[in-house]
Amino acid sequence: MRIFLSGLAFVGLFASPPAAADAPKPLTPSDIVAAAPQADWSRIAPADLMVMDLAPDAKGRARRVVIQLMPAPFSQGWTGNIRKLVAARWFDGIAVVRVQDNYVVQWGDPDGETPGKAKALPQGLTANREQDYAAQYGAAFKPPEKKGGAGYILSPEGRMQRFLAMAPGNDPFAPGTGILEGWPIGLQSQEKGGDAAVRTDVWPVHCYGMVGVGRNVSPDTGTGAELYTVIGQAPRQLDRNIALVGRIIAGIENLSSLPRGTGALGFYETAQERTPIVSVRMGDEVPGLPAYEYLSTGSSSFASYVLKRANRKDDFYIRPAGGVDVCNVQVPIREAKR
């Protein structure tokens, strides 16, 4: 009996005090997103979605990819071309031509580089300029007052836009980064002779799932007929070197899980390896397409979400990172309730 009691005393020395059991469980980023009120979510217009249906997989299962196109003022010449290509049904019947591990999946006309066999492009496509890889915002710019705070920037249309800024000076690819109306961006103020900024260049950045325009060597900028998406570590060295036109918001697994190409740079070497693209339509043309929404950048829920992404300490994380880069924020996007 003495031994038994001693054992109980030993356990009691190391047991958590009763108050610890009543301590609130630390919130995770997912908890914050789940608790965000409906007012903190912004709906994505169906007309801004591009729905790409691949050929069914080997088991006959449908494979759909939903892409949200970039809003103004970014890449509008290219997104305008893409809308024309969709309207002309040009994408129907092309294929996934390249899957390079930890880099990109690319789709386009398999014969696009072969004279006499390339699929004819529709009339009226725009030739775009390299300087349009970034948008020129106004000189009015208010940087955030604190790390992870809100900044304001004057849009080309004269509207002050709020953005959530990452810690300045911590990004090797851009002087500043942030999330602007749901999109990851880089930014750089242009100064003249040491005076105040004359403008601020703002550009979308190459995060996982972003969609860009394939092109040849400069000065070619691509038409939008050949597209790719990022399926690996963010290749930020491509920022401002290629036009980014959107991001995949649903179905990226149907591209990222494809077999890797066996040729140079991950290109497929035979037609049998390629995945056909059956059709591409704008979202407002697709019956029954779910509605989608993203957690608004200007909401308090989003600010709390980013702060928690940078400083996780919960049942799993024992050491907060103390920071988060622009591509690791991962703006929450979900199917909306109808």
C-alpha positions in Angstrom: 0.0 0.0 0.0 2.9 2.3 0.8 4.3 1.8 -2.7 1.0 2.5 -4.3 0.5 5.8 -2.4 4.1 6.8 -3.3 3.3 6.3 -6.9 0.2 8.5 -6.7 2.3 11.2 -5.1 4.9 11.0 -7.8 2.3 11.4 -10.6 0.8 14.3 -8.7 4.1 16.2 -8.8 4.1 16.2 -12.6 0.4 16.5 -13.4 -0.8 19.7 -15.0 -2.6 22.1 -12.6 -6.4 22.1 -13.1 -6.3 25.7 -14.5 -4.2 24.5 -17.5 -7.0 22.3 -18.7 -9.2 25.4 -18.8 -6.8 27.5 -20.9 -8.2 28.3 -24.3 -6.8 26.3 -27.2 -4.5 28.4 -29.4 -6.1 29.4 -32.7 -4.6 28.2 -36.0 -4.9 30.0 -39.3 -7.6 27.6 -40.3 -9.6 28.4 -37.2 -9.5 32.1 -38.1 -10.6 31.5 -41.6 -13.5 29.2 -40.5 -14.7 31.9 -38.0 -14.5 34.8 -40.5 -17.9 36.4 -40.9 -19.5 36.4 -44.3 -19.0 40.1 -44.5 -15.2 39.5 -44.7 -15.5 37.5 -47.9 -15.5 38.9 -51.4 -17.2 37.1 -54.3 -15.3 36.4 -57.5 -17.3 37.3 -60.7 -18.0 34.2 -62.9 -17.0 36.3 -65.9 -13.5 36.5 -64.4 -13.1 32.7 -64.2 -11.7 30.5 -67.0 -12.8 26.9 -66.8 -10.5 24.3 -68.4 -11.7 20.7 -68.8 -9.0 18.2 -69.5 -9.7 14.8 -71.0 -10.8 12.3 -68.3 -8.1 10.3 -66.5 -7.4 6.6 -67.0 -10.3 5.7 -64.7 -12.8 8.0 -66.6 -12.9 10.6 -63.9 -13.5 14.2 -65.0 -10.6 16.7 -64.6 -11.5 20.4 -64.3 -9.2 23.4 -63.6 -10.7 26.8 -62.6 -8.5 29.9 -63.2 -9.3 33.4 -61.9 -8.0 36.0 -64.3 -6.0 39.0 -63.1 -8.0 42.2 -62.4 -7.2 45.6 -63.8 -4.7 47.2 -64.0 -2.6 44.1 -64.3 -1.8 42.3 -67.5 -5.0 43.5 -69.2 -3.6 43.3 -72.8 -2.9 39.6 -72.2 -6.1 38.8 -70.3 -8.0 40.5 -73.1 -6.3 38.2 -75.6 -7.2 35.2 -73.5 -10.8 36.2 -73.4 -10.8 36.4 -77.2 -9.1 33.0 -77.5 -11.8 31.5 -75.3 -14.6 33.2 -77.3 -13.0 31.8 -80.5 -12.8 28.3 -78.9 -9.1 28.3 -79.8 -8.0 26.5 -76.7 -10.4 23.5 -77.4 -8.2 20.6 -78.7 -4.8 21.8 -77.6 -2.9 20.0 -74.9 -0.6 20.0 -71.9 2.8 19.9 -73.5 5.2 20.3 -70.6 5.4 19.2 -66.9 8.7 20.1 -65.3 9.1 18.9 -61.7 9.2 21.7 -59.1 8.6 24.3 -61.7 5.7 24.6 -64.2 2.9 22.8 -66.1 2.5 24.4 -69.6 -0.2 24.0 -72.2 -0.6 25.2 -75.7 -0.6 24.2 -79.4 1.8 21.1 -79.7 2.5 22.3 -83.3 2.8 26.0 -82.3 6.5 26.1 -83.3 6.1 24.2 -86.6 5.5 26.5 -89.6 2.5 25.3 -91.7 1.1 23.2 -88.8 0.5 25.8 -86.1 -3.1 26.5 -85.2 -4.2 29.8 -86.6 -4.8 32.5 -84.0 -8.0 34.6 -84.1 -7.9 38.1 -85.4 -7.6 41.1 -83.1 -5.1 39.9 -80.6 -3.1 42.7 -78.9 0.7 42.9 -79.1 1.8 43.8 -75.6 4.8 45.7 -74.2 7.4 44.4 -71.8 6.9 47.4 -69.5 3.3 46.2 -68.9 4.6 43.3 -66.9 4.2 45.8 -64.0 1.5 48.4 -63.5 2.4 52.1 -63.0 0.6 53.4 -59.9 0.5 57.0 -58.8 3.1 58.7 -56.7 0.7 58.8 -53.7 1.9 55.9 -51.5 1.6 55.4 -47.7 3.7 52.6 -46.5 2.5 50.6 -43.5 3.3 52.0 -40.1 4.2 48.6 -38.7 5.2 45.1 -39.7 2.3 43.3 -41.3 0.2 46.5 -41.3 -1.9 48.2 -43.9 -0.5 50.5 -46.6 -2.3 52.6 -49.2 -1.5 53.2 -52.8 -3.1 55.3 -55.6 -4.3 53.2 -58.4 -4.0 54.3 -62.1 -7.7 55.0 -61.9 -7.2 57.5 -59.1 -8.5 55.2 -56.3 -6.7 54.7 -53.0 -6.3 51.0 -52.5 -5.5 49.3 -49.2 -3.0 46.5 -49.1 -1.5 44.3 -46.4 2.3 44.7 -46.5 4.9 42.1 -45.6 7.9 43.3 -43.6 9.8 45.7 -45.9 13.3 44.9 -46.8 13.0 41.2 -46.2 12.3 40.0 -49.7 15.3 39.4 -52.0 13.2 39.9 -55.2 11.4 43.2 -54.5 11.8 46.3 -52.2 8.3 45.7 -51.0 5.6 43.0 -51.1 2.1 42.6 -50.0 -1.4 41.4 -50.7 -3.5 43.7 -52.8 -7.2 42.9 -53.1 -6.5 39.2 -52.7 -3.4 39.1 -55.0 0.3 38.7 -54.0 2.3 41.7 -55.3 5.7 43.3 -55.4 6.2 47.0 -55.5 8.9 49.6 -55.9 8.7 53.4 -55.7 10.5 55.2 -58.5 12.3 58.4 -57.4 13.8 61.2 -59.4 16.8 63.1 -58.1 16.2 62.2 -54.5 12.7 63.8 -54.5 9.5 62.1 -53.5 8.4 59.2 -55.5 7.1 60.0 -59.0 5.3 56.7 -59.3 5.2 53.2 -57.8 5.6 50.1 -59.9 3.4 47.2 -58.8 3.4 43.7 -60.2 1.9 40.3 -59.5 4.4 37.7 -58.3 5.1 34.0 -59.1 3.6 32.1 -56.3 2.3 28.5 -56.4 -0.7 28.2 -58.7 -0.1 31.5 -60.5 -0.7 31.4 -64.3 1.6 33.1 -66.7 2.1 33.6 -70.5 4.6 31.5 -72.3 6.9 33.5 -74.7 10.0 33.3 -76.7 13.1 35.5 -76.1 12.8 39.3 -75.7 11.2 41.4 -77.1 8.5 38.7 -77.6 5.9 39.0 -74.8 3.6 36.2 -75.8 -0.1 36.4 -76.8 -1.8 34.3 -74.1 -2.2 31.3 -76.4 0.5 29.4 -74.4 0.0 29.4 -70.7 1.7 27.8 -67.7 1.2 27.5 -63.9 3.7 27.2 -61.1 3.8 23.8 -59.4 6.8 24.2 -57.2 8.8 26.6 -55.1 8.0 30.1 -56.2 10.2 31.0 -59.2 10.3 34.7 -58.2 13.2 35.4 -60.6 10.5 35.4 -63.3 8.7 38.4 -61.8 8.5 41.3 -64.3 10.1 39.0 -67.0 6.8 37.3 -68.0 3.2 38.4 -67.9 1.2 36.8 -65.0 -2.5 36.6 -66.0 -4.2 34.7 -63.1 -4.2 31.9 -60.6 -5.7 28.5 -60.3 -8.4 28.5 -57.6 -9.6 24.9 -58.0 -8.3 21.7 -59.6 -4.6 22.4 -59.6 -4.1 18.7 -58.6 -5.3 17.7 -62.1 -2.1 19.4 -63.4 0.4 19.0 -60.7 -0.1 15.2 -60.5 0.6 14.7 -64.3 3.6 12.6 -65.2 6.8 14.6 -65.6 8.0 15.2 -69.2 10.9 13.1 -70.3 12.4 15.7 -72.7 14.4 18.8 -72.1 12.8 21.2 -69.6 10.1 18.7 -69.0 8.5 18.8 -72.4 6.7 15.7 -73.6 8.4 14.0 -76.5 5.3 12.1 -77.9 1.7 12.9 -78.5 0.7 9.9 -76.4 2.3 11.6 -73.3 0.3 14.8 -73.6 -3.0 15.4 -71.8 -5.7 16.8 -74.2 -7.6 19.9 -73.3 -11.2 19.3 -74.3 -12.7 22.7 -73.7 -12.0 26.1 -72.1 -15.0 28.4 -71.3 -15.5 31.6 -69.2 -17.3 30.9 -65.9 -20.5 32.6 -66.9 -20.8 30.1 -69.8 -20.6 27.0 -67.6 -23.9 25.8 -66.1 -23.7 24.7 -62.5 -20.3 26.2 -61.8 -19.8 26.8 -58.1 -19.5 30.4 -56.9 -16.1 31.3 -55.4 -15.0 33.9 -52.9 -11.8 35.0 -51.2 -11.1 36.3 -47.7 -11.0 40.1 -48.2 -7.5 41.7 -47.8 -9.1 44.7 -46.0 -10.8 42.6 -43.4 -9.7 42.2 -39.8 -10.0 38.4 -40.3 -7.4 38.5 -43.0 -5.0 40.6 -40.9 -5.4 38.1 -38.0 -4.9 35.2 -40.4 -1.6 36.7 -41.8 -0.4 37.4 -38.3 -1.1 33.9 -37.2 0.6 32.5 -40.3 3.8 34.4 -39.2 3.5 33.5 -35.6 2.1 30.0 -35.1 2.4 28.4 -31.6 -0.2 25.7 -31.0 -0.5 22.0 -30.5 2.0 21.3 -33.3 4.1 24.4 -33.7 6.5 24.9 -30.8 8.6 27.7 -32.2 6.9 30.6 -34.0 8.7 31.6 -37.3 8.3 35.3 -36.7 7.6 36.0 -40.3 5.9 34.9 -43.5 6.8 35.6 -47.1 4.3 36.9 -49.7 3.9 33.5 -51.3 3.3 31.6 -48.1 0.3 33.7 -47.1 -1.9 31.7 -49.4 -5.0 33.8 -49.6 -8.0 31.7 -48.6 -10.4 30.9 -51.4 -13.5 28.7 -51.1 -16.7 27.7 -52.8 -19.4 30.2 -51.7 -22.8 29.3 -50.4 -25.5 30.0 -52.9 
